[in-house]
C-alpha cells in the first residue's frame, strides 16, 4: 500500500494550476468542456483545453488586477456552470484560494462564511446573489470587489456595490490589459505555490451548527486526481464523457474536476437540475456521477413520461418484470436460460433501449454517493441494463 501511495505522490504536480497546465500541454486541441448555449432547441459548444487556458489566463490576471494576494480567499455564490469552473481555475492560477457559499444560503449564514473565511472578493451569479452581499454593511470594508457572472438586472451602482461591481466581461478585459503590462505575472504566481499552499476553503452545510471551514491544500486536489487516475486505469480514460451537474460548493463535484485534470475526459457542464435528463440526451455522456435524489428524479421523470395505461404501459411493466427476472443471473455473471434471454432481448428492444437513448445512449455506468441510494431505484436501473455503482458507507 505504501508503495502505491508513493507512486501516486511522485506523479503529483506541485499544485492544482500545475496540473491544469500539464493537461493543456498534453492535449491542447482536445475537447475539455461542453457548454450549453441556452437556446431552443439547446445547442452545446465545445471548448478545447487551449481555449480554456487562454480564458483562464485572462481571468487569473483579472483577479490579480483587482488586488487579490496569494492565499487570499475569493468566495463563490453561484450554481454549477462553466464560468464557475473557469473562475475557480483563474483563482488558483492567481495563487489565491476559493471558498464557497451555497447559493440558497440564508443571509446570516452567508455573512458568517464570508467573515470567517476573510474573503476579499465574491463571485456572484446574478443580481440576486450580489444583493445578498451588498445588503450586509458589515462586509463593506472587507469585500473590495464583487464579480458578476450575469448582469441580469439594471444595477444602480450606488445601491448595489458601486465601483466594487465588476462584470464577467470587464474581468476579462482587466486581465488582458494586466497581462499586456505584466507578461510574466502568472508564472511568478505559479512559482509561489507549493503542495501545502492553501487552494480551497470548503464550508460544511451548517445543519449541525455554524458552518465549519475545511482547509484543503493543493496537494489534496492533485493527489485526489492522480489517485483516481491510478485506480481507474483501464476503466475511465480521456475518451469518456462525464456529465457535471454536481454543486461545486461540495467536494464531490470538485473531485471530478481534479480527476479530469489527471485523466483528461470530456465534461459537459450544466447545473440546472431540471434539465439533467435532457442534457444527458443532448451530450451523450458515458459516465454520470450524482447523489441519490438525482437518480430518483431521473427514474421519476422517465416513469412520468411513460403511459401508465394502454398497451405501452403494459409492455413497460412486462419489460421491467423481465428485467427483475434477469438480475440474479447478470449479477452472478451467468447466462440466464435461453427463454429468459429471449424475453430480455425483446424487452430491451421495446423498452430498455429507449430508456438508454433518453439518457444519451452511451452510458457505461453511473456512480451514486453522499447518501444511501434506494435499493428500489438501483435495481430499477439495473433491470434496464443501466449500472449504478454506489460509493457510500456509513462512518
N, C-alpha and C positions, 0 to 999 in steps of 0.2 A: 504493500500500500504506500509506504514512504517513497519507494522508487517511482511510482506513478505520480505521486504528488510533486516530486522533484522534477519529473519530466514536464509536467504541466507548468510549474513555476518557471522553468527555464525557457518555455515558449512564450511567456507573458511579455508583451511590450511594457515599457516602464509607466505608461499612462494610457488613459482612455483615448485622448487625442492621437497618441502614437499608434494605437490600434486602428483608429479610423484612417489615419494617413497610410498605414500599411495596406489596408483593404483597398483604398483608392489606387495606390501604386500597383497592386496585384491585378486589378481588373478595372481600369478607368472607364472603359466603354460598356461594361456590363450594367444591366438594369439593377438599380438599388431599390427604388420605391415606385409604387404605382399610386397615383393621387387622383381622387375624384374631382371633376371639374364643376360639379353641382349644376348639371344641365338635365333637361328632359328630352330624350332618354339620357341616362347617366353616361358620361364619357370619362375614361380614365387615361391619365397622362403618365408616361414612363419618364423617370429621372435616372440618369446614369450616375455612377459614382463620381465621375469627373464633374458633372453638372452640380451635384450635391456639394462637392469640395469647393467649387467656385462660390456658391452661395454661402456656405458655412464660413469661409474666409471673410466675406463681407460682413456677416453677422457678428463674428468674433471681433473684428476690428471696430464695428459699430459700438459694441459694448465697451471696448477699451476707450473709444472716443467719448463715451458717456461717463467715463471715470471709474469704471469698475476695476478693483485691485485684486491681485491673486488671493484666492480662497474667500473673497467676499461672496456673500450669498445673493443670488438672483432667484426670486420666487416666481412660481407659475400659478396662475388661477385660470385654467383653461382645460377643455376636454381634449382627448386624443385627436390629433390632426398632424399633418406633415409639418406645419410651422412649429409645433411643439418639438418634434424630433430635430429639426434644423436649428432651432434656438438653443436646445439643450447641447447640441454639438458645438454651437458657437460659443456658448458659455464655457464649456470645457476647454475649447481651444484658446480662450482668453485667460485660462488658468483660474477662472472663478468657479464657484460651486453652485449647483442647482438645488433649490429646495422647493417643496410643493405644498400647495393649498388645494384641498378638494373644492371643485367649482361650486358644489352645493353647501359649502361650509357656512355656518352662521357667522355674522359679523364679529361676535365676541371670540369665537374660535380662530377666525382668520387674523384678528388683531393679535391674539396671543402668539400664533405661529410666526407672524411677521416680526413681532417684537423679540420673541425668544430666539429666533434664527438670526436676528440683526440684519435682515435683508435690506439692501440699499436700492435695489431695482425690483419692480414687479412686472412680470409679463402677463397682461390681461387679455382674455379672449375677445371681449367686446365691451361696449359702453356699460353694460350692467355690471360686469366684473370690475371694471375701472372705478365705477361709482362706489363700490364697496370699499375700495382703498381710500379714495379721496374723502369719503364721509368720516373717516377716522382721523380726527385732527391730531391725535397722538403720534401719527406717522409722518406728519408734515416735515419734520426736521430729519427723520431717518431715511425715508424713501425719497431719493432725489430724482428718480425718473420712473415713468410707467410706460412700458412699450405695449402698444395696442395692435393686436392682430387684425381685428375687424373694426373699421371706423364706421360702425353701423348706425350712428345717430349724430346729427349735427351737435357738435360739442361747444358749449360756452366755456372757453378756456379758463375764465375766471372761476367758474363753478366746478370745473372738472380737472383740476390739477394744474391749470395754467401752462407755463412753459415746461413743466415736468413731463407732459404727454408727448410721446414720440411714436408716430405711426410705423407700421412694419416697413413700408416703402422708405420712410425717412431714415430708419435704422440702416437699411442697406446703403442709402446714399452717404450717410455719415461714414460707414465702413469703407466705401470706395475711396472717398476723399482721404481718410486716415491712412489707408494702405498706399495711396499715391505719395503721401508725405513721409510715411514710415514703413518702407517695404519689408523690413526685417522684423517688424513688431511681433508677428505671430510666432516666428522661430524663437525669438527671445522669450516669449511666454512659455513655449513648449519646453525650453531648457530649464525653466524654473520648477517643472513638475516632476515629482518622484513617486514611487509606488505608494507611499503613505500620505501623499498630499490629499487633502480633502476634495472629493469630487461631488458628493451628494449628501444632502441632509434630508432624510425622509422622516415624515412625522406619522405616528400612529393615528388611527381614526378618532381617538378620543372617546370611544364607547365605554372605557373603564376609567374615566377621569380625564384630566388635562392631557392633550396630545403630547407625546414624548418624541423628541428628535433623536434619530439614529444616525451617527456619523459613518459615512461609507467612503473609504479612500479609493483612489484609482485602482489599486491592486485588487480590491474586491471585484470590480467590474471586469478587469482584464482576466483575472483568474476564473471567474464565472464563465466568461466566454470561451476561454481555452479548455476548461473542464468539460463544457458541453460539447465542444468540438471533438475532444478526445472520446467522450462517452458515446457520441452519436456517429462516429466514423463508420461509414457503410450504411447508415440509416438515413441521415439527412446530409445533403450537400448543396452546392451553390446553384443547382438546377431547381431546387424546391421553391415553392411559393408559400409563404407563411402569412396568413391574414392577421393584421394587427388592429384590434379594436380595444384591447385592454386599457383601462385607465392608467396613464403614465404617472399618476400620483402614487401608485403602488410599485413595489419592487418586482412584482410578477411581470408586468409589461416591460419594465426596464431590463429585466433579464433577457427578454427576446432581442432587445437592441444590442446588448452585449454579445449574445450568441451570433447575431447577424454579422457583427464586425469580424468575428473569428471565422465564421463559416461562409458568409457571402451570399446567403439565399435572398431571393426577391421578396419584398414586403409591401403588399398593398396596405395603406394606412387610412382608416376611417373609423372614428369613434362613435358614429351615430348608431346607437344600439337598435333603433327601429329599422335600420337598413342592412343589418348583418346578412340576412338570408339573400336579399337582392345583391348586396355587394359581393358575396361569395359566388353567386351565379354569374356575375359580370367579370370577375377577376380569376376564376378557376384555381383557387388555392389547392395545394397538395396536402397542406397541414393547417389545422385550426387549433388554436390554444385559447381556452376560456375557463370561466368559472361555471359551477353547476346551473345557475339561473339562466345562463345563455343557452345551454343545451335544452333546458326546459322550454325556453322561448321558441327555439327552432322547432322542437317537436310540436309545440302548441300551434305554431304558425302553419306547419305542414298539415296537421290534423284539421285545422280550421279551414284551410283551402280545399281540403278533400270533401267530397259529398258524403254526408252521413247516411243517406238512404239511396235507394235505387241500385242498379246493377253495379255501378262503380264502387259504391260503399261496400257492397257485399264482397266484391273482388278484393278490395283493400283489406277487409277483415280476414278473408280467407288467406291472403298473402302473408299477413303477419302471424297467423296461426301456423302456416308452413315454416315461417322463419323461426318461430319458437321451437318447432319440432327439430329443426336442423342444428340448433345451437349446441347441444351436448356433443354431437359428432365433430363440429368445427372446433370447439374448444379443446377437444381431446386430440385434434389433428388427424381424425379418422374420416374415411369416406362413409357417408350415410348409405343405406341400402338404395339400390338404383331407383325404386319407385319414389322414394323421398327426394333423391337428387333430381328426378324429372319434375316433381312438383315444385321444387325450389327454383329450377330453371324457368318454369312458366311464371312463377310469382315474381322472379327477378325481371323478366321481360315486361310483364304487365304493370308492376308497381315499383319495385325497388330501384330499377334503373332510372325511373323518372324522378325519384327522390334524390338520387345521387346527382342527376342533372340539375336539379333545383339548387344544389349546393356547389355547382360549378363543374361537376362531372369528373374531377381529377383527385378528389380527396383520397389520400392513402391511409391516414389516421388522424384522430383528433385527441387532444390532451385536456383533461379537466383537473383543476387544482383549486386550492384555497379553502375548500369545504367539501363535505361528503356529497358525492353525486348519488342521486336516487338510483337504486337498482332497476326500477321500472324504466327510467329514462335510458340508462346504459344498455339494458337488454333490448329495448325498442330499436335503438340504433343498430345494435349488433344483429338483430333479426334481419335488418335490411342490408347487411353486409358492410356497415359502417362501424369501424372500430374506434371506441372512445377509451383511451388509456387514462387511468386515474392515478395521479401523483399526489396523494394526500393521505396523511395519517395523523391521528390524534397524538399530541405530545403531552 
